[in-house]
Amino acid sequence: MKKYKLTTNLGLKIIAFIFAVFLWFIVVNLDNPVGSSTFRDIPVQIVNADIITSAGEVYQVEGDGTVTVVVYATREVRQKLSSEDIVATADIKQIDSTGRLVPIEVSINGFSGETITAEAIPRNLTITREKSGKKTLALTVDTEGITTADGYILGDVSVSPEQVTITGAESALAQIDRAEAQVDAEGLREDSELPANLVLYDENGNPQNQSQIGNNLGDQGLTVSVEVLKMKSVPIVFNVTGSPAEGYKYTGCISTPESIQVCGKSDALDTVNEIEIPASVIDISGASQPIEMTVDITPYLPEGVSLVEERAGNITVTVNIEQEGTLTIDFMVSSIRIDNLSENLQVNYEPDAEITLRFTGDEALLDTLDISNAVSVDLEDYTEPGTYDIPVRVNLPSGITLDGQVSVQLTLEEKTVGDSNTQNEG
């Protein structure tokens, strides 16, 4: 049997092998060709930045700090590739002689063993260098983002730390005028410790970008302490000293406003039902006519209680002094009984409108006079819409008379479906 040697027709075998490899290469490239894919907005990581900072300088990247990367690889690799696999770096050690251009290198993670090349566009990261500085600013609290539950109000607000030191390029620091701690919180009912964000502003109140600015706040950041106070409305009670002139009498005080909003901790506020002004403040000795004066009620607030509005402490007080045998009553228009109102009309009047009624008679009868259900108007003769001055009638006991004729201004309007009546119809 004839034996064949490996070296038999060796030249033909080599040619056949080379042809087979070439044919395989052609088939592979037709089925899985090499091409390019473009990935945009790849962030550039800067390494060895301490070379600049250790020299007492800071740097700022021109542009947005991203590049476009073109990757060359087979179709199979490119189909699997994503932006997260691409890493672009700029090593400060390789900065050029101008001190501004840093070459960008691109690497692809997760594809070891594959033939991949990549290039960045642009090829260099451009930076500007500047002398660094620092600036210390007092911190204030922006409370616009803090709200309390109904019936509560913000008390004292403070921030810790009370100041912040910022570092960065001298030109950037020169633009910063003030620092604020911003807080967002809703519906607070009790004292709270809240995390806050640092916001820097220029002298025109515009917030400043802090991407190239450092601070000394560390991991703890800013904390805002918020005091929450309960509030309520309480009446103001006035006392007087002395006696009016002979033949005159004191009939009480009317204040504007009659009540005031106060605030405080619950244990202090719950015991406050009124603000009492001592008699020594108002002296009516020898008075024969009403006295009008302004009283600052702030010194008479109980301990632990303060005004919701600090400037609301000045109260206008009218001290009523009348002749004996007379009585003046301010009567709410809303309490007047309406008689004989046409069915197609409704009555309107100013909110909180009042009329003043002055009576004369026996002093003992005046002391017990009650007109809460005795005042009325008769609209029998008023059948058209319009504004009228209508005489007021008062049903009085024997021995008391109404001084003069008193009128009330009422507006009569056409009644429409869905309208709610404001009148007290009899």
C-alpha angles and dihedrals in degrees: 000000000000116000124216122218124216089234093057108118089356094165093055091048092053091049090049092051093050090048091051092051091048091049091049091050090052092049093048093050092048092051099036106018126187113249143147135264125192123220119189134202096025107168116236116229114214117215131191091021088152087080087073099036094049087059090060093257137113129210136214126201115233112229125007097312095246134111140197114246124203113202123198115202143118119296091251092056094044091053090058096042122101136177090259089065093058121087121188118190136180115201113207088208088072096051112139128245093270090062091230110080121072118184115239118224122196127207131179119220126211100021104091113163093027123111104242132155128182139183133195125230110236098028095211135051112225118216136177121217127209140167112273127230143170136230132193118214133184112241124232128186124243103213097180091100094053120089131176131213119263111287094028135093137191116263126182116351124195137170131219122242097030094212139026132212115215128193133198144096113344091234091054093047090051089063094056115091106167144004128223137189109224120204133185117199133140136203099006116184101169142032110290143189107219132186113238139197124234113238122183123204136192122228090273093056096255116144114242129224110251099191091107096034125087130199140193098240095104122185094325094063120177128333123194119203112210125194114206118202131193117233137196142163118254131180123250115235121199128201124193137205130213133026129275124242119291111284093025134095139200112242102179144278129281118198133195106246102023092202136028137210113243132177140197145124113314095249091055098038098046091067094052115092099154143004108241119202112206121242092244089073096064120043115187097177110149094355116158098173138035117291122218120194143151119245126193103218095185096096090055098056113116118252112279093022126103139170119272088220109041093204094052094084097098108087125187110226127193113198109204115222116177138173114263110262093036133092130188120202127185104214125197114241089218088065095056113111113236116217129192098002112176113250093236094053138073131196126238131180140163114288113257090010115163139190124210117231122190120196134188129197146091111349093227091053093047091053090061099036114135117183098164091119099022103080121089146148128218114223098180092115095044107082102143130071114262146098115283140179101227124192115247121227122207122192103218134181120248112280096037127087135186113240110234130334114302122201132192125209112232131174118218117203136180110268113237131189111278095020115133116219120237095192128103097224120199 
